[in-house]
Amino acid sequence: MKKILLCAGGLILSFACVSAAYAGAIDNKTNWSAEYIRTLNRNAATDYADIATYNPAGTVKLNQGFTLNGSLQLGSKEYSNNVTFQPPLSNFYQGCTECESDEPSYIPGLFAVYNNKKFSIFGALTNVAGGGKVDFSQGDWTTIGAQLFLIAVDTTGNLLFPGPQQQINGESFYLGYTLGAAYAFNDMVSFSFGLRYVDANREASGSATVIGTPGSSFAVNFEEEGDGWGGIFGLNLAPNDKVNIGMRYETKTDIDFGATVHEDTIISVPVPGVGIVDVSLLDYLLGIKDGQERPRDLPAVLGLGVSYWLTPKLRTEANLTYFFNKDADWGGLENRVDDGYDVGIAFEYLFTDKLKGSIGYMYTKLGMEPEDMTPENPELDFNTIGGGIAYAITEKLHTNFSIANFFYTDDSFSPSPGINVEYEKNIFVLSFGVEYRFM
């Protein structure tokens, strides 16, 4: 592997924790079902089996018998890193300045509930974090920053210029396996408890070149795996036929990621009092070594919802979902973020006994400053509008069709004088779900 001189430090290869899903906090994701995309508010719902994850204590309100529910979401994603340079950097930079990724995401969800009205058992397979892929084929701010700030001169003192060849991609999945039970004390109060096992996988690779005498390049390729257990507690209150209140609390899931490094670059760094020292690029910037572990907990979550029937045909639901980011162990990064939250409202109308339609709105505050965001998937605040229809083909077979658009708020920062980085995102989601009730 080629040795190159690192003359300035400080750039974090943040694609080490890249994830590409939507709807949720910095790590936690909540877009688990077609019913969710149709309403964006499910914390107090009692109609479909996906509430095994949103309002687990409300599963005792479902039809008696066994219910199986599945969803598939297609997310069309447009991510962009817009980098603006002032002279003299603009005079010699040759790479992309509008760096884009449009890699789609496919998010499945599976839910099952057995209910006898007094007692229910539920399970789910969902993507609780991550959930997709990004591919910046011409690079992004991570590779641009590495070229500009990390690689400036080679070991012979020759000036190096950023080259046009660069690329970076990453993928992340946190599969959550949930199993639990709910018990109805009476028609008004029910309680649930569940366990969730999280199997997390992340991988990333990137490369870039610089032009000089001689030319140099760097490349990294690694993956991380981790797992952990968490508890889920739920409470459902139904004071009358018009009002339903749902609550759930997901405990923090302790996850330590173990790294497998497939490719790395040896760099030479000046150490005061020692001289030039050869080190691994991944180790120097991220502390990632082959076989080494580092923490990235999945934060605790509190979900609250209130559902109210305004008329016999019109229902509204308001939700708050709170993410306890600062209480998780992220190796110190948790000290640079705030807690996040979702807040929203939905309206659902029954056109007939078989057909209902809905529209929902949600605002999400993630709690991260742009200079700390992941360039591959910047954690921008966003507004979401979703809607769709639910149609009962038969008494046993039900379907959901839904769409949503996630409108992210652009944000920018200046990493150094003469450079500005702006992050942009937009996601459109199409989802289909089917539920079969073995009554």
SETORNU-481143 format. One record per residue (C-alpha): z, x, y; residue in three letters; residue number from 1. Coordinates in nm, 4 decimals. Layout:
% residues N
<<Z,X,Y>,ala,NUM>
...
END
This chain:
% residues 439
<<0.0000,0.0000,0.0000>,met,1>
<<-0.0945,0.1282,0.3450>,lys,2>
<<0.1797,0.2558,0.5700>,lys,3>
<<0.1733,0.1387,0.9294>,ile,4>
<<0.4108,0.2122,1.2121>,leu,5>
<<0.6304,-0.0670,1.3395>,leu,6>
<<0.7064,0.0092,1.7027>,cys,7>
<<0.8589,-0.3216,1.8123>,ala,8>
<<1.0692,-0.5681,1.6155>,gly,9>
<<1.1843,-0.9242,1.6509>,gly,10>
<<0.9060,-1.1439,1.5110>,leu,11>
<<1.0328,-1.3715,1.2371>,ile,12>
<<0.7816,-1.4605,0.9657>,leu,13>
<<0.8914,-1.8216,0.9772>,ser,14>
<<0.6390,-1.9349,0.7199>,phe,15>
<<0.9028,-1.8275,0.4706>,ala,16>
<<1.0398,-2.1814,0.5012>,cys,17>
<<0.7156,-2.3663,0.5626>,val,18>
<<0.6995,-2.7329,0.4703>,ser,19>
<<0.4388,-2.9889,0.5536>,ala,20>
<<0.5812,-3.3330,0.5001>,ala,21>
<<0.6714,-3.5806,0.7736>,tyr,22>
<<0.9267,-3.8470,0.8634>,ala,23>
<<1.2716,-3.6935,0.8644>,gly,24>
<<1.4688,-3.3983,0.9921>,ala,25>
<<1.4015,-3.0245,1.0020>,ile,26>
<<1.4318,-3.0090,0.6224>,asp,27>
<<1.5254,-3.3579,0.4947>,asn,28>
<<1.2354,-3.5998,0.4506>,lys,29>
<<1.2560,-3.9800,0.4209>,thr,30>
<<0.8951,-4.0942,0.3673>,asn,31>
<<0.9431,-4.1914,0.0033>,trp,32>
<<0.7597,-4.5219,-0.0407>,ser,33>
<<0.4773,-4.7485,0.0762>,ala,34>
<<0.7440,-4.9977,0.1853>,glu,35>
<<0.8882,-4.7329,0.4149>,tyr,36>
<<0.5506,-4.6573,0.5755>,ile,37>
<<0.5024,-5.0337,0.6250>,arg,38>
<<0.8334,-5.0803,0.8106>,thr,39>
<<0.9780,-4.7310,0.8901>,leu,40>
<<1.3213,-4.8946,0.8534>,asn,41>
<<1.4649,-4.9478,0.5026>,arg,42>
<<1.8382,-4.8700,0.5268>,asn,43>
<<1.9370,-5.2397,0.5072>,ala,44>
<<1.6485,-5.3701,0.2931>,ala,45>
<<1.7112,-5.5683,-0.0286>,thr,46>
<<1.3586,-5.6642,-0.1408>,asp,47>
<<1.1942,-5.3799,-0.3412>,tyr,48>
<<1.3171,-5.1150,-0.5834>,ala,49>
<<1.2577,-4.8270,-0.3407>,asp,50>
<<1.5970,-4.9188,-0.1908>,ile,51>
<<1.7406,-4.7119,-0.4760>,ala,52>
<<1.7072,-4.4275,-0.2237>,thr,53>
<<1.7447,-4.6125,0.1094>,tyr,54>
<<2.0127,-4.8747,0.0386>,asn,55>
<<2.1387,-4.8039,-0.3143>,pro,56>
<<2.4360,-5.0408,-0.2885>,ala,57>
<<2.1883,-5.3193,-0.2098>,gly,58>
<<2.0186,-5.2882,-0.5509>,thr,59>
<<2.2530,-5.5620,-0.6795>,val,60>
<<2.0587,-5.7991,-0.4488>,lys,61>
<<1.7295,-5.7437,-0.6349>,leu,62>
<<1.5892,-5.9740,-0.9019>,asn,63>
<<1.7704,-5.9637,-1.2333>,gln,64>
<<1.6183,-5.7467,-1.5026>,gly,65>
<<1.4299,-5.4190,-1.4931>,phe,66>
<<1.2043,-5.3259,-1.1982>,thr,67>
<<0.9663,-5.0316,-1.1767>,leu,68>
<<0.8143,-4.9257,-0.8444>,asn,69>
<<0.5645,-4.6497,-0.7586>,gly,70>
<<0.3990,-4.5309,-0.4366>,ser,71>
<<0.1383,-4.2798,-0.3293>,leu,72>
<<0.0915,-4.1601,0.0276>,gln,73>
<<-0.2074,-3.9740,0.1680>,leu,74>
<<-0.1266,-3.7822,0.4850>,gly,75>
<<-0.4138,-3.6638,0.7045>,ser,76>
<<-0.2642,-3.3775,0.9069>,lys,77>
<<-0.3865,-3.1951,1.2152>,glu,78>
<<-0.1729,-2.8939,1.3108>,tyr,79>
<<-0.2572,-2.6546,1.5931>,ser,80>
<<-0.1172,-2.3356,1.7465>,asn,81>
<<-0.2771,-2.2799,2.0884>,asn,82>
<<-0.2157,-1.9262,2.2146>,val,83>
<<-0.3039,-1.8344,2.5739>,thr,84>
<<-0.3242,-1.4724,2.6901>,phe,85>
<<-0.3310,-1.3199,3.0359>,gln,86>
<<-0.4903,-0.9788,3.1109>,pro,87>
<<-0.4738,-0.7137,2.9791>,pro,88>
<<-0.4082,-0.8743,2.6371>,leu,89>
<<-0.6912,-1.1243,2.6820>,ser,90>
<<-0.9332,-0.8329,2.7285>,asn,91>
<<-0.9057,-0.6995,2.3736>,phe,92>
<<-0.7642,-0.9769,2.1521>,tyr,93>
<<-1.0363,-1.0816,1.9021>,gln,94>
<<-0.8667,-1.3420,1.6815>,gly,95>
<<-0.8248,-1.7185,1.7075>,cys,96>
<<-0.6549,-1.8741,2.0088>,thr,97>
<<-0.6828,-2.2350,1.8856>,glu,98>
<<-0.5601,-2.1940,1.5295>,cys,99>
<<-0.5741,-2.5073,1.3166>,glu,100>
<<-0.4871,-2.6469,0.9750>,ser,101>
<<-0.6035,-2.9858,0.8447>,asp,102>
<<-0.4914,-2.9609,0.4822>,glu,103>
<<-0.3961,-3.3134,0.3594>,pro,104>
<<-0.0742,-3.4030,0.1768>,ser,105>
<<-0.0275,-3.6336,-0.1218>,tyr,106>
<<0.3275,-3.7659,-0.1583>,ile,107>
<<0.4267,-3.9706,-0.4674>,pro,108>
<<0.7454,-4.1689,-0.5238>,gly,109>
<<0.8875,-4.3406,-0.8315>,leu,110>
<<1.1813,-4.5841,-0.8423>,phe,111>
<<1.3502,-4.7872,-1.1173>,ala,112>
<<1.6336,-5.0415,-1.1099>,val,113>
<<1.8066,-5.2473,-1.3769>,tyr,114>
<<2.0161,-5.5270,-1.2256>,asn,115>
<<2.2327,-5.8047,-1.3680>,asn,116>
<<2.3573,-5.9167,-1.0206>,lys,117>
<<2.7086,-5.7834,-1.0769>,lys,118>
<<2.6110,-5.4325,-1.1791>,phe,119>
<<2.2948,-5.2257,-1.1356>,ser,120>
<<2.1661,-4.8897,-1.2555>,ile,121>
<<1.9027,-4.7117,-1.0484>,phe,122>
<<1.6952,-4.3953,-1.0563>,gly,123>
<<1.4303,-4.2279,-0.8440>,ala,124>
<<1.1958,-3.9308,-0.8319>,leu,125>
<<1.1120,-3.8389,-0.4723>,thr,126>
<<1.0216,-3.5474,-0.2502>,asn,127>
<<1.3370,-3.4978,-0.0458>,val,128>
<<1.2099,-3.2040,0.1636>,ala,129>
<<0.8894,-3.0115,0.2128>,gly,130>
<<0.6111,-3.1989,0.0437>,gly,131>
<<0.2776,-3.0477,0.1278>,gly,132>
<<0.0584,-2.7543,0.2153>,lys,133>
<<-0.0797,-2.5908,0.5293>,val,134>
<<-0.3748,-2.3540,0.5445>,asp,135>
<<-0.4496,-2.1684,0.8675>,phe,136>
<<-0.7662,-1.9936,0.7522>,ser,137>
<<-0.7994,-1.8041,1.0828>,gln,138>
<<-0.4301,-1.7322,1.1220>,gly,139>
<<-0.1710,-1.8762,1.3591>,asp,140>
<<0.1079,-1.7574,1.5887>,trp,141>
<<0.2816,-1.5801,1.2987>,thr,142>
<<-0.0163,-1.3523,1.2277>,thr,143>
<<-0.1084,-1.3188,1.5951>,ile,144>
<<0.2464,-1.2178,1.6811>,gly,145>
<<0.2570,-0.9684,1.3976>,ala,146>
<<-0.0609,-0.8059,1.5246>,gln,147>
<<0.0470,-0.7934,1.8882>,leu,148>
<<0.4126,-0.7017,1.8567>,phe,149>
<<0.4640,-0.5342,1.5230>,leu,150>
<<0.1573,-0.3183,1.4812>,ile,151>
<<0.0837,-0.1191,1.7945>,ala,152>
<<0.0174,0.2434,1.6923>,val,153>
<<-0.0388,0.4131,1.3594>,asp,154>
<<0.1522,0.7173,1.2370>,thr,155>
<<-0.0825,0.9571,1.4187>,thr,156>
<<-0.0337,0.7870,1.7537>,gly,157>
<<-0.3774,0.6232,1.7718>,asn,158>
<<-0.3929,0.2931,1.9575>,leu,159>
<<-0.4588,-0.0076,1.7351>,leu,160>
<<-0.6206,-0.3347,1.8465>,phe,161>
<<-0.5639,-0.6781,1.6910>,pro,162>
<<-0.8496,-0.7619,1.4551>,gly,163>
<<-1.0204,-1.0980,1.3992>,pro,164>
<<-0.9430,-1.1253,1.0275>,gln,165>
<<-0.6201,-1.3129,0.9637>,gln,166>
<<-0.5000,-1.6042,0.7529>,gln,167>
<<-0.1798,-1.7712,0.6442>,ile,168>
<<-0.0890,-2.0594,0.4142>,asn,169>
<<0.2196,-2.2083,0.2625>,gly,170>
<<0.3386,-2.4876,0.0377>,glu,171>
<<0.6769,-2.6462,-0.0217>,ser,172>
<<0.8194,-2.9117,-0.2558>,phe,173>
<<1.1786,-3.0246,-0.3069>,tyr,174>
<<1.1767,-3.2717,-0.5968>,leu,175>
<<1.4832,-3.4964,-0.6028>,gly,176>
<<1.5952,-3.6625,-0.9278>,tyr,177>
<<1.8396,-3.9439,-0.8478>,thr,178>
<<2.0535,-4.1487,-1.0887>,leu,179>
<<2.3294,-4.3880,-0.9926>,gly,180>
<<2.4955,-4.7277,-1.0255>,ala,181>
<<2.6091,-5.0072,-0.7954>,ala,182>
<<2.8779,-5.2704,-0.8392>,tyr,183>
<<2.9142,-5.6035,-0.6551>,ala,184>
<<3.2771,-5.6911,-0.5858>,phe,185>
<<3.1577,-6.0310,-0.4656>,asn,186>
<<2.8564,-6.1857,-0.2902>,asp,187>
<<2.9527,-6.0021,0.0297>,met,188>
<<3.0461,-5.6468,-0.0710>,val,189>
<<2.8856,-5.3968,-0.3073>,ser,190>
<<2.9336,-5.0236,-0.3542>,phe,191>
<<2.7228,-4.7523,-0.5157>,ser,192>
<<2.7537,-4.3939,-0.6297>,phe,193>
<<2.4775,-4.1608,-0.7397>,gly,194>
<<2.3953,-3.7997,-0.8164>,leu,195>
<<2.0814,-3.6171,-0.7124>,arg,196>
<<1.9464,-3.2950,-0.8550>,tyr,197>
<<1.7089,-3.1059,-0.6239>,val,198>
<<1.4545,-2.8599,-0.7615>,asp,199>
<<1.3058,-2.6697,-0.4659>,ala,200>
<<0.9974,-2.4495,-0.4610>,asn,201>
<<0.8356,-2.2712,-0.1664>,arg,202>
<<0.5539,-2.0210,-0.1498>,glu,203>
<<0.3621,-1.8496,0.1268>,ala,204>
<<0.1043,-1.5789,0.1824>,ser,205>
<<-0.0487,-1.4210,0.4888>,gly,206>
<<-0.2559,-1.1255,0.6001>,ser,207>
<<-0.3994,-0.9709,0.9156>,ala,208>
<<-0.5938,-0.6645,1.0221>,thr,209>
<<-0.5865,-0.4285,1.3163>,val,210>
<<-0.8693,-0.2068,1.4391>,ile,211>
<<-0.8167,0.1600,1.5194>,gly,212>
<<-0.8496,0.5124,1.3815>,thr,213>
<<-0.7917,0.4524,1.1006>,pro,214>
<<-0.7731,0.0724,1.0752>,gly,215>
<<-0.4680,-0.0872,0.9137>,ser,216>
<<-0.3726,-0.4190,0.7606>,ser,217>
<<-0.0722,-0.5994,0.6232>,phe,218>
<<-0.0376,-0.8707,0.3600>,ala,219>
<<0.2535,-1.0589,0.2055>,val,220>
<<0.2693,-1.3086,-0.0789>,asn,221>
<<0.5899,-1.4487,-0.2226>,phe,222>
<<0.7569,-1.7582,-0.3617>,glu,223>
<<1.1138,-1.8841,-0.3661>,glu,224>
<<1.2904,-2.1169,-0.6057>,glu,225>
<<1.6293,-2.2833,-0.5850>,gly,226>
<<1.8177,-2.5898,-0.6989>,asp,227>
<<2.1367,-2.7827,-0.6340>,gly,228>
<<2.3320,-3.1048,-0.6822>,trp,229>
<<2.4430,-3.3622,-0.4274>,gly,230>
<<2.6243,-3.6948,-0.4230>,gly,231>
<<2.5060,-4.0228,-0.2688>,ile,232>
<<2.7507,-4.2981,-0.1677>,phe,233>
<<2.6428,-4.6459,-0.0592>,gly,234>
<<2.7950,-4.9644,0.0821>,leu,235>
<<2.6216,-5.2985,0.1353>,asn,236>
<<2.7732,-5.5868,0.3343>,leu,237>
<<2.6239,-5.9364,0.3443>,ala,238>
<<2.8555,-6.1503,0.5608>,pro,239>
<<2.6147,-6.4472,0.5495>,asn,240>
<<2.2623,-6.5452,0.4451>,asp,241>
<<2.1079,-6.4108,0.7667>,lys,242>
<<2.2738,-6.0706,0.8009>,val,243>
<<2.2700,-5.7675,0.5716>,asn,244>
<<2.4228,-5.4277,0.6523>,ile,245>
<<2.3396,-5.1171,0.4517>,gly,246>
<<2.5049,-4.7747,0.4614>,met,247>
<<2.4541,-4.4573,0.2604>,arg,248>
<<2.5865,-4.1038,0.2823>,tyr,249>
<<2.4127,-3.8115,0.1125>,glu,250>
<<2.6310,-3.5032,0.0756>,thr,251>
<<2.5046,-3.1563,0.1559>,lys,252>
<<2.3124,-2.9955,-0.1302>,thr,253>
<<2.3916,-2.6247,-0.1663>,asp,254>
<<2.0692,-2.4369,-0.2416>,ile,255>
<<2.0241,-2.0606,-0.2774>,asp,256>
<<1.6622,-1.9514,-0.2977>,phe,257>
<<1.5697,-1.6650,-0.5256>,gly,258>
<<1.2572,-1.4731,-0.4238>,ala,259>
<<0.9681,-1.3421,-0.6299>,thr,260>
<<0.7533,-1.1045,-0.4244>,val,261>
<<0.3916,-1.0775,-0.5409>,his,262>
<<0.2577,-0.8659,-0.2540>,glu,263>
<<0.4154,-0.6781,0.0327>,asp,264>
<<0.3308,-0.4061,0.2860>,thr,265>
<<0.5212,-0.0845,0.3423>,ile,266>
<<0.5779,-0.0140,0.7093>,ile,267>
<<0.7225,0.2912,0.8844>,ser,268>
<<0.9905,0.2136,1.1390>,val,269>
<<1.1623,0.4504,1.3826>,pro,270>
<<1.5389,0.4622,1.3264>,val,271>
<<1.7431,0.6275,1.6060>,pro,272>
<<1.9029,0.9473,1.4832>,gly,273>
<<1.7143,0.9342,1.1531>,val,274>
<<1.3436,0.9335,1.2308>,gly,275>
<<1.0636,0.7446,1.0621>,ile,276>
<<1.1766,0.5366,0.7619>,val,277>
<<0.9526,0.3480,0.5165>,asp,278>
<<1.0624,-0.0115,0.4551>,val,279>
<<0.9223,-0.3346,0.3140>,ser,280>
<<0.7771,-0.5699,0.5766>,leu,281>
<<0.9379,-0.8762,0.4132>,leu,282>
<<1.2719,-0.7014,0.3792>,asp,283>
<<1.2676,-0.5738,0.7376>,tyr,284>
<<1.1824,-0.9081,0.8967>,leu,285>
<<1.3370,-1.1641,0.6613>,leu,286>
<<1.5668,-0.9793,0.4281>,gly,287>
<<1.3501,-1.0938,0.1367>,ile,288>
<<1.3526,-0.8674,-0.1678>,lys,289>
<<1.2230,-0.9403,-0.5116>,asp,290>
<<1.5034,-1.1167,-0.7017>,gly,291>
<<1.7294,-1.1502,-0.3974>,gln,292>
<<1.8866,-1.4848,-0.3057>,glu,293>
<<1.9428,-1.6422,0.0362>,arg,294>
<<2.0878,-1.9818,0.1394>,pro,295>
<<1.8918,-2.2830,0.2664>,arg,296>
<<2.1081,-2.5903,0.2068>,asp,297>
<<1.9732,-2.9427,0.2316>,leu,298>
<<2.1858,-3.1018,0.5082>,pro,299>
<<2.4019,-3.4100,0.4637>,ala,300>
<<2.2561,-3.7451,0.5769>,val,301>
<<2.4102,-4.0695,0.7055>,leu,302>
<<2.1878,-4.3794,0.6944>,gly,303>
<<2.2836,-4.7061,0.8679>,leu,304>
<<2.0852,-5.0289,0.8908>,gly,305>
<<2.1235,-5.3921,0.9970>,val,306>
<<1.8862,-5.6675,0.8852>,ser,307>
<<1.8799,-6.0114,1.0499>,tyr,308>
<<1.6698,-6.3228,0.9842>,trp,309>
<<1.5708,-6.4493,1.3289>,leu,310>
<<1.4010,-6.7526,1.1698>,thr,311>
<<1.3434,-6.8555,0.8062>,pro,312>
<<1.0162,-6.6578,0.8193>,lys,313>
<<1.0906,-6.3701,1.0597>,leu,314>
<<1.3203,-6.0798,0.9741>,arg,315>
<<1.4110,-5.7821,1.1896>,thr,316>
<<1.5814,-5.4578,1.0912>,glu,317>
<<1.7259,-5.1745,1.3006>,ala,318>
<<1.8081,-4.8311,1.1573>,asn,319>
<<1.9825,-4.5073,1.2437>,leu,320>
<<1.9550,-4.2054,1.0148>,thr,321>
<<2.1567,-3.8981,1.1147>,tyr,322>
<<2.0995,-3.5449,0.9793>,phe,323>
<<2.3903,-3.2960,0.9843>,phe,324>
<<2.1818,-2.9801,1.0308>,asn,325>
<<2.4591,-2.7703,1.1844>,lys,326>
<<2.6870,-2.8109,0.8814>,asp,327>
<<2.4317,-2.6612,0.6413>,ala,328>
<<2.4175,-2.2927,0.5523>,asp,329>
<<2.0804,-2.1575,0.6687>,trp,330>
<<2.1817,-1.7935,0.6901>,gly,331>
<<2.2761,-1.8256,1.0590>,gly,332>
<<1.9799,-2.0343,1.1777>,leu,333>
<<2.2044,-2.3432,1.1758>,glu,334>
<<2.3740,-2.1984,1.4845>,asn,335>
<<2.0444,-2.2244,1.6758>,arg,336>
<<1.9719,-2.5919,1.6041>,val,337>
<<2.1292,-2.9294,1.6782>,asp,338>
<<2.1818,-3.2243,1.4484>,asp,339>
<<1.8837,-3.4589,1.4264>,gly,340>
<<1.8341,-3.8335,1.3958>,tyr,341>
<<1.5877,-4.1193,1.3431>,asp,342>
<<1.6270,-4.4509,1.5243>,val,343>
<<1.3936,-4.7459,1.4807>,gly,344>
<<1.3258,-5.1163,1.4489>,ile,345>
<<1.0978,-5.3294,1.2303>,ala,346>
<<0.9748,-5.6893,1.2244>,phe,347>
<<0.8603,-5.8615,0.9073>,glu,348>
<<0.6951,-6.2033,0.8883>,tyr,349>
<<0.6459,-6.4265,0.5814>,leu,350>
<<0.2992,-6.5827,0.6088>,phe,351>
<<0.3250,-6.7481,0.2661>,thr,352>
<<0.5414,-6.7176,-0.0437>,asp,353>
<<0.3064,-6.4403,-0.1616>,lys,354>
<<0.2084,-6.2619,0.1601>,leu,355>
<<0.4141,-6.0934,0.4292>,lys,356>
<<0.3273,-5.8476,0.7028>,gly,357>
<<0.5328,-5.6049,0.9040>,ser,358>
<<0.5273,-5.3575,1.1881>,ile,359>
<<0.7791,-5.0844,1.2591>,gly,360>
<<0.8657,-4.8220,1.5185>,tyr,361>
<<1.0735,-4.5046,1.4880>,met,362>
<<1.1752,-4.2226,1.7211>,tyr,363>
<<1.2791,-3.8902,1.5677>,thr,364>
<<1.4747,-3.6102,1.7362>,lys,365>
<<1.4811,-3.2945,1.5245>,leu,366>
<<1.7076,-3.0694,1.7317>,gly,367>
<<1.5103,-2.7437,1.7485>,met,368>
<<1.3734,-2.5386,2.0379>,glu,369>
<<1.0043,-2.4335,2.0234>,pro,370>
<<1.0795,-2.0601,2.0030>,glu,371>
<<1.2690,-2.1254,1.6766>,asp,372>
<<1.0095,-2.3568,1.5211>,met,373>
<<0.7950,-2.2750,1.2217>,thr,374>
<<0.4416,-2.2019,1.3523>,pro,375>
<<0.2882,-2.3353,1.0308>,glu,376>
<<0.4734,-2.6678,1.0643>,asn,377>
<<0.6399,-2.6880,1.4078>,pro,378>
<<0.9456,-2.9131,1.4059>,glu,379>
<<0.8402,-3.1268,1.7038>,leu,380>
<<1.0030,-3.4543,1.8065>,asp,381>
<<0.7864,-3.7587,1.7432>,phe,382>
<<0.7288,-4.1323,1.7748>,asn,383>
<<0.5939,-4.3300,1.4790>,thr,384>
<<0.4259,-4.6690,1.4500>,ile,385>
<<0.3667,-4.8183,1.1056>,gly,386>
<<0.2607,-5.1473,0.9573>,gly,387>
<<0.1048,-5.3205,0.6613>,gly,388>
<<0.1197,-5.6087,0.4188>,ile,389>
<<0.2996,-5.6894,0.0946>,ala,390>
<<0.1244,-5.9215,-0.1503>,tyr,391>
<<0.2563,-6.0737,-0.4732>,ala,392>
<<-0.0353,-6.0937,-0.7162>,ile,393>
<<0.1915,-6.2696,-0.9642>,thr,394>
<<0.5620,-6.3391,-0.9797>,glu,395>
<<0.6048,-6.0080,-1.1614>,lys,396>
<<0.3402,-5.7883,-0.9967>,leu,397>
<<0.3784,-5.6994,-0.6283>,his,398>
<<0.1769,-5.4640,-0.4070>,thr,399>
<<0.2248,-5.2918,-0.0706>,asn,400>
<<-0.0492,-5.1567,0.1588>,phe,401>
<<0.0563,-4.9644,0.4687>,ser,402>
<<-0.0535,-4.7232,0.7405>,ile,403>
<<0.1355,-4.5209,0.9999>,ala,404>
<<0.0668,-4.2646,1.2683>,asn,405>
<<0.3129,-3.9944,1.3683>,phe,406>
<<0.2676,-3.9045,1.7359>,phe,407>
<<0.4264,-3.5626,1.7891>,tyr,408>
<<0.5321,-3.4423,2.1336>,thr,409>
<<0.3598,-3.1139,2.2246>,asp,410>
<<0.5910,-2.8267,2.3097>,asp,411>
<<0.5424,-2.4676,2.4208>,ser,412>
<<0.7200,-2.1406,2.4976>,phe,413>
<<0.6443,-1.7912,2.6298>,ser,414>
<<0.7465,-1.5216,2.3784>,pro,415>
<<0.6725,-1.2508,2.6387>,ser,416>
<<0.5107,-1.2214,2.9837>,pro,417>
<<0.1411,-1.3056,2.9743>,gly,418>
<<0.1547,-1.5062,2.6505>,ile,419>
<<0.2050,-1.8804,2.6017>,asn,420>
<<0.2224,-2.0596,2.2673>,val,421>
<<0.1744,-2.4364,2.2446>,glu,422>
<<0.2339,-2.6402,1.9279>,tyr,423>
<<0.0455,-2.9640,1.8558>,glu,424>
<<0.0598,-3.2006,1.5569>,lys,425>
<<-0.0647,-3.5423,1.4535>,asn,426>
<<-0.0365,-3.7140,1.1150>,ile,427>
<<-0.2006,-4.0344,0.9931>,phe,428>
<<-0.0716,-4.1838,0.6668>,val,429>
<<-0.2303,-4.4333,0.4282>,leu,430>
<<-0.0080,-4.5592,0.1473>,ser,431>
<<-0.0295,-4.7894,-0.1524>,phe,432>
<<0.2565,-4.9114,-0.3698>,gly,433>
<<0.2926,-5.1307,-0.6748>,val,434>
<<0.6036,-5.2893,-0.8262>,glu,435>
<<0.6385,-5.4621,-1.1622>,tyr,436>
<<0.9374,-5.6811,-1.2403>,arg,437>
<<1.0253,-5.7228,-1.6081>,phe,438>
<<1.1991,-6.0575,-1.5549>,met,439>
END
